[in-house]
Structures are given as structure tokens and as C-alpha cells.
Amino acid sequence: MSAAQVTESIRQLIAERSGLVVPERDFQVLRGYVSARMVATACQDGLEYLELISNGTNAGAEFTQLVKLVTVGHTRFFRNPGQLAALRDIVLPALIASRTATGDTLAGSTRAVGDVGARPLRILSAGCSTGEEPYSLAMLLLAEEQKRACPPFEIIATDISPDSLAKARADVLVRRAQVRRERFHRRLHETLLRDR
Ligand SMILES: C[S@@+](CC[C@H](N)C(=O)[O-])C[C@H]1O[C@@H](n2cnc3c(N)ncnc32)[C@H](O)[C@@H]1O
């Protein structure tokens, strides 16, 4: 098997196991990542590395290390302001309007038309990295809750990288405190404005 064929097999394995498609134009980049992992795992050639991630005793863990190099974990709070503004100004009002108009039903119970109801709004942060996106969503929705009739919400956050998820989980308490602090300052600001 040539070096190019080995890289192609690894590219296919990544797609099959993780759903990540490494585009043709990034073939050389993938080769670089594979070389780096071959050095780290003391593999003599690409074929040995392919065998390691396919059937080796540590195949799952090593595959995770490779996927970590392939994915880009860049994130920050309110990273995509346009997307969040669209959620706040277009998607959320439309969802609330449709619930209000139809009197959305809960399992086993009905609500009156005009009530936004208790069925939670579910948002999926797919590829949440270390959690800044779901927390930005939470802060935005908490602010909206103050302004208008808004259903309760749930945010589900997933990522292919176990390391990113571990960091997101570890930071949960810190970020909860950030959300509380943000709410406190917003309320204080609103009170001060009202009392002027
Ligand atoms: C550039 S970061 C963006 C993080 C966040 N959505 C934001 O906008 O701040 C992309 C994230 O998607 C994750 N990712 C890429 N492909 C994925 C897949 N197939 N399934 C789950 N997560 C994936 C990566 O691990 C990475 O953490």
C-alpha cells in the first residue's frame, strides 16, 4: 500500500467512525497529522499506524487523539453574533407566535390558545467545544425571559472531542457563576435606570 493509499484509508476511517469528512484539499494536512501521531505512537510506517487505529488494543484512544488534531476547537462567548441575533429576533418570536396561535399541547394535557406553555424549547449546540456556545445561548435566553413571555428552555450540548466535553463539564460551576453575575448586573442596571 502506498503512503497516499494509507492516508486515503485513514480519511475513510475517520469519515465512517466520526462522520467527519476531511476534504481532498486538506489531504496533505491530514498526512502531517498522521505523521505527528506516528511519531507519538512510535509507529514505523503509515500502515502500522492504520493498523493501530483500526484494530490495536488502544485503537479507540488513539483514534480520539487523531480526531482531536483534525477538528478545530476554536470558540468564545458570543462567537457568532449574527447567528444569536437571528435566534433572538427571528426564530424565537416565530416559535412563540406559533405556540401562542396553536395552543401547543403537552403530553397528556392541553393549554389554552394564547399561552406559550410549559413544554421546553430544546436547543442543540452541536459541536459545542468547551461550552462557550451553550452558555452564550443560555445568557441570551435568560435575557429574553425577562422581556417577554418565553417558554422554559433546555440546551443540549454535544461534541466529538471528549477532552473538550471534559473541560466544558469542569467549567460548569464557574460558568454558572458567570451567568448569575450577568443576570445580577443586568437587573441592577435595569433597577437603576427605572429609579432615575
Ligand atoms: C470551531 S468549533 C465551534 C464551537 C462552537 N460551536 C462555537 O461556535 O463557538 C467546532 C467544534 O465542533 C466539533 N465537531 C466537529 N465535528 C463534529 C462532529 N461530527 N460531531 C460533533 N462535534 C463535532 C469540534 O470538536 C469543535 O469543538
Ligand as a Chemical Component Dictionary entry (heavy atoms), coordinates in Angstrom:
data_LIG
# 
_chem_comp.id                   LIG 
_chem_comp.type                 NON-POLYMER 
_chem_comp.pdbx_formal_charge   0 
_chem_comp.three_letter_code    LIG 
# 
loop_
_chem_comp_atom.comp_id 
_chem_comp_atom.atom_id 
_chem_comp_atom.alt_atom_id 
_chem_comp_atom.type_symbol 
_chem_comp_atom.charge 
_chem_comp_atom.model_Cartn_x 
_chem_comp_atom.model_Cartn_y 
_chem_comp_atom.model_Cartn_z 
_chem_comp_atom.pdbx_ordinal 
LIG C1  C1  C 0  -14.902 25.685 15.558 1  
LIG S1  S1  S 1  -15.548 24.797 16.966 2  
LIG C2  C2  C 0  -17.035 25.738 17.220 3  
LIG C3  C3  C 0  -17.544 25.683 18.652 4  
LIG C4  C4  C 0  -18.865 26.423 18.896 5  
LIG N1  N1  N 0  -19.953 25.864 18.091 6  
LIG C5  C5  C 0  -18.749 27.898 18.649 7  
LIG O1  O1  O 0  -19.260 28.364 17.611 8  
LIG O2  O2  O -1 -18.157 28.605 19.468 9  
LIG C6  C6  C 0  -16.166 23.295 16.193 10 
LIG C7  C7  C 0  -16.418 22.176 17.181 11 
LIG O3  O3  O 0  -17.184 21.173 16.512 12 
LIG C8  C8  C 0  -16.743 19.893 16.947 13 
LIG N2  N2  N 0  -17.106 18.895 15.907 14 
LIG C9  C9  C 0  -16.617 18.820 14.650 15 
LIG N3  N3  N 0  -17.179 17.798 14.001 16 
LIG C10 C10 C 0  -18.057 17.212 14.866 17 
LIG C11 C11 C 0  -18.936 16.095 14.756 18 
LIG N4  N4  N 0  -19.024 15.370 13.643 19 
LIG N5  N5  N 0  -19.696 15.792 15.823 20 
LIG C12 C12 C 0  -19.617 16.515 16.977 21 
LIG N6  N6  N 0  -18.791 17.569 17.135 22 
LIG C13 C13 C 0  -18.017 17.914 16.084 23 
LIG C14 C14 C 0  -15.245 20.063 17.157 24 
LIG O4  O4  O 0  -14.706 19.104 18.052 25 
LIG C15 C15 C 0  -15.169 21.506 17.710 26 
LIG O5  O5  O 0  -15.175 21.517 19.121 27 
# 
loop_
_chem_comp_bond.comp_id 
_chem_comp_bond.atom_id_1 
_chem_comp_bond.atom_id_2 
_chem_comp_bond.value_order 
_chem_comp_bond.pdbx_ordinal 
LIG C1  S1  SING 1  
LIG S1  C2  SING 2  
LIG S1  C6  SING 3  
LIG C2  C3  SING 4  
LIG C3  C4  SING 5  
LIG C4  N1  SING 6  
LIG C4  C5  SING 7  
LIG C5  O1  DOUB 8  
LIG C5  O2  SING 9  
LIG C6  C7  SING 10 
LIG C7  O3  SING 11 
LIG C7  C15 SING 12 
LIG O3  C8  SING 13 
LIG C8  N2  SING 14 
LIG C8  C14 SING 15 
LIG N2  C9  SING 16 
LIG N2  C13 SING 17 
LIG C9  N3  DOUB 18 
LIG N3  C10 SING 19 
LIG C10 C11 SING 20 
LIG C10 C13 DOUB 21 
LIG C11 N4  SING 22 
LIG C11 N5  DOUB 23 
LIG N5  C12 SING 24 
LIG C12 N6  DOUB 25 
LIG N6  C13 SING 26 
LIG C14 O4  SING 27 
LIG C14 C15 SING 28 
LIG C15 O5  SING 29 
# 
